[in-house]
Amino acid sequence: MFGCFYEFIDSYNIIVGGGSTGAASAGGFSSNQEPFFNAYAATIDKGSVLVSSSSKVPSGNIPVDVADTQIGGFLIDVKGESLQVSSFKINFTFTGTGTSSDITGVKLFNENGSIVAGPKDPASGVVTWSDTWTAPVGANNYYVKARLDTSFVSDDSIVVSTDPDDNITAKGQVTGLSITAAPTSLVSSNKQTLKAASLAV
């Protein structure tokens, strides 16, 4: 019984075998010969991410010395593929008496109320979360929460910021390719003003 098989390696080589032994031989193959097949060319594109201040956390008043006080928020708009974040750094701007040394237990929450990063205390004036978490495709709000101790007094204020292209390390969950977050400038959440409890007599 005689048979023949073809194994296409690429657009320039073909291995042909046949006969009762099935022996194969290789030979050159040019594009002006038939049959000729071009390999399918595909471009692997990665996702993108844009960070902005979250409108879900408007400027307002916040308490002193209360755990998980909401001090800022960011909108992370992910396109193309889910984003796997492995590092996220934030910094703080203050007016008044309080400093980053007076903040503890800084956490990042998603819209479902789950902690995705932290808790962590500031070091050298910043918080860098090294937790790995995933932001799905779409516009996602994330909330920064912490305890601000009694070194803060009424009318002190705090602003939480991040510089996305420098402060976020991430890759596409599908492609595995590194993704640089935009913009290339500082993104600041809305200012929060401290209001210490007072006793009316």
C-alpha positions as CSV (number, residue, x, y, z in Angstrom):
1,M,0.0,0.0,0.0
2,F,1.4,3.4,-1.0
3,G,0.7,6.5,1.0
4,C,2.0,10.1,1.1
5,F,2.1,12.6,3.9
6,Y,3.1,16.3,4.0
7,E,4.5,18.2,6.9
8,F,4.6,21.9,6.4
9,I,7.4,23.5,8.5
10,D,7.3,27.0,7.2
11,S,6.9,28.9,3.9
12,Y,10.3,27.6,2.6
13,N,10.6,24.0,3.7
14,I,8.5,20.9,3.3
15,I,9.1,17.4,4.4
16,V,7.6,14.8,2.1
17,G,7.3,11.1,3.0
18,G,5.8,8.2,1.2
19,G,6.1,4.6,0.1
20,S,5.7,1.6,2.3
21,T,8.5,2.6,4.6
22,G,7.2,6.1,5.2
23,A,10.7,7.5,4.8
24,A,10.9,11.3,4.7
25,S,13.2,13.7,2.9
26,A,13.6,17.4,3.2
27,G,14.1,19.9,0.4
28,G,14.0,23.6,-0.4
29,F,10.7,25.2,-1.2
30,S,10.2,28.7,-2.7
31,S,7.3,31.0,-2.8
32,N,6.7,30.6,-6.6
33,Q,6.0,26.9,-6.2
34,E,2.7,25.2,-5.4
35,P,1.4,24.5,-2.9
36,F,2.6,27.6,-1.0
37,F,1.2,28.9,2.3
38,N,2.2,32.0,4.1
39,A,2.3,31.6,7.9
40,Y,-0.4,33.6,9.7
41,A,1.0,36.8,11.1
42,A,-0.4,38.0,14.3
43,T,0.3,41.0,16.5
44,I,0.0,40.5,20.2
45,D,-1.2,43.8,21.7
46,K,-1.4,44.6,25.4
47,G,-3.9,46.4,27.5
48,S,-3.8,49.9,28.8
49,V,-4.6,51.7,32.1
50,L,-5.5,55.2,33.0
51,V,-5.6,56.5,36.6
52,S,-7.5,59.5,37.8
53,S,-9.1,60.9,41.0
54,S,-12.2,59.0,42.0
55,S,-15.4,61.1,42.1
56,K,-16.7,58.6,44.6
57,V,-14.5,60.2,47.2
58,P,-15.3,63.9,47.1
59,S,-13.6,66.5,49.3
60,G,-15.1,66.3,52.8
61,N,-14.5,66.0,56.5
62,I,-13.0,63.0,58.2
63,P,-12.6,62.0,61.8
64,V,-9.4,61.7,63.9
65,D,-8.2,58.4,65.4
66,V,-10.8,56.1,63.7
67,A,-9.6,52.9,61.9
68,D,-10.3,52.6,58.1
69,T,-11.1,56.3,57.6
70,Q,-11.4,57.0,53.9
71,I,-8.6,59.4,53.0
72,G,-8.6,59.2,49.2
73,G,-9.7,57.3,46.1
74,F,-8.6,56.6,42.6
75,L,-10.4,55.5,39.4
76,I,-8.4,52.9,37.5
77,D,-9.7,52.5,34.0
78,V,-8.4,49.2,32.5
79,K,-8.8,48.4,28.8
80,G,-7.9,45.4,26.7
81,E,-7.1,42.9,29.4
82,S,-7.2,42.6,33.2
83,L,-4.4,44.2,35.0
84,Q,-2.2,42.3,37.5
85,V,-0.7,44.8,39.9
86,S,2.4,43.8,41.9
87,S,3.4,47.2,43.4
88,F,1.5,50.4,44.1
89,K,3.0,53.5,45.8
90,I,1.1,56.5,47.2
91,N,2.3,59.6,48.9
92,F,0.7,62.3,51.1
93,T,0.5,66.1,51.3
94,F,-0.5,67.7,54.6
95,T,-1.4,71.0,56.0
96,G,-1.4,71.5,59.7
97,T,0.3,69.4,62.5
98,G,-0.2,65.9,61.2
99,T,2.5,64.0,59.2
100,S,2.9,60.6,57.6
101,S,4.3,59.3,60.9
102,D,0.9,59.8,62.4
103,I,-0.8,57.5,60.0
104,T,-1.2,53.7,60.5
105,G,-2.8,50.8,58.8
106,V,-3.1,52.1,55.3
107,K,-5.2,49.8,53.1
108,L,-6.5,49.8,49.6
109,F,-10.1,48.6,49.1
110,N,-12.0,47.7,45.9
111,E,-15.6,48.6,45.2
112,N,-16.8,45.4,46.8
113,G,-15.3,46.5,50.1
114,S,-12.5,43.9,50.0
115,I,-8.9,44.7,50.9
116,V,-6.6,44.3,47.9
117,A,-3.5,45.7,49.4
118,G,-2.2,46.4,52.9
119,P,-2.4,47.2,55.8
120,K,0.9,49.0,55.8
121,D,2.3,52.0,57.6
122,P,4.1,54.8,55.8
123,A,7.9,54.6,55.5
124,S,9.9,57.7,54.5
125,G,6.6,59.5,53.9
126,V,5.2,57.0,51.4
127,V,3.3,53.8,51.4
128,T,4.4,51.1,48.9
129,W,2.1,48.1,48.7
130,S,3.8,45.0,47.3
131,D,0.6,42.8,47.4
132,T,-0.4,41.3,44.0
133,W,-4.0,42.0,43.0
134,T,-6.0,42.1,39.8
135,A,-8.0,45.1,38.4
136,P,-10.6,43.8,35.9
137,V,-11.4,45.4,32.6
138,G,-13.5,48.5,33.0
139,A,-13.6,51.6,35.3
140,N,-12.8,50.6,38.8
141,N,-12.9,52.7,42.0
142,Y,-10.3,52.0,44.7
143,Y,-10.4,53.5,48.1
144,V,-7.5,54.4,50.4
145,K,-8.3,54.0,54.1
146,A,-6.2,54.5,57.3
147,R,-6.2,55.6,60.9
148,L,-5.0,59.2,61.5
149,D,-3.9,59.6,65.2
150,T,-4.5,62.4,67.6
151,S,-1.5,64.4,66.3
152,F,-4.0,65.6,63.7
153,V,-6.3,68.4,64.9
154,S,-9.3,70.1,63.4
155,D,-8.8,71.8,60.0
156,D,-5.6,69.8,59.3
157,S,-5.9,68.3,55.8
158,I,-4.5,65.4,53.8
159,V,-4.3,64.7,50.0
160,V,-3.3,61.2,48.7
161,S,-1.4,61.1,45.4
162,T,0.3,58.7,43.0
163,D,2.4,59.1,39.9
164,P,1.0,56.2,37.8
165,D,3.9,55.6,35.3
166,D,6.5,55.6,38.1
167,N,4.5,54.3,41.1
168,I,2.5,51.4,39.6
169,T,4.1,48.1,38.5
170,A,1.7,45.9,36.5
171,K,1.3,43.5,33.6
172,G,-1.5,42.2,31.5
173,Q,-3.1,39.1,32.9
174,V,-3.5,37.6,29.4
175,T,-0.4,38.7,27.6
176,G,1.9,38.8,30.6
177,L,3.4,42.0,29.1
178,S,4.4,44.9,31.3
179,I,1.9,47.8,31.2
180,T,2.9,51.4,32.0
181,A,0.0,53.2,33.6
182,A,-1.0,56.7,32.5
183,P,-0.7,59.6,32.9
184,T,3.0,60.5,33.4
185,S,2.1,63.1,35.9
186,L,0.9,63.2,39.5
187,V,-2.7,62.2,40.2
188,S,-4.1,63.5,43.4
189,S,-7.3,62.4,45.2
190,N,-9.7,65.0,46.6
191,K,-8.6,66.8,49.8
192,Q,-9.9,65.6,53.1
193,T,-10.2,67.9,56.1
194,L,-9.8,66.6,59.7
195,K,-12.5,67.3,62.2
196,A,-11.7,66.3,65.8
197,A,-14.5,65.4,68.1
198,S,-15.5,68.1,70.5
199,L,-17.6,68.0,73.6
200,A,-20.4,70.6,73.9
201,V,-21.3,71.7,77.4
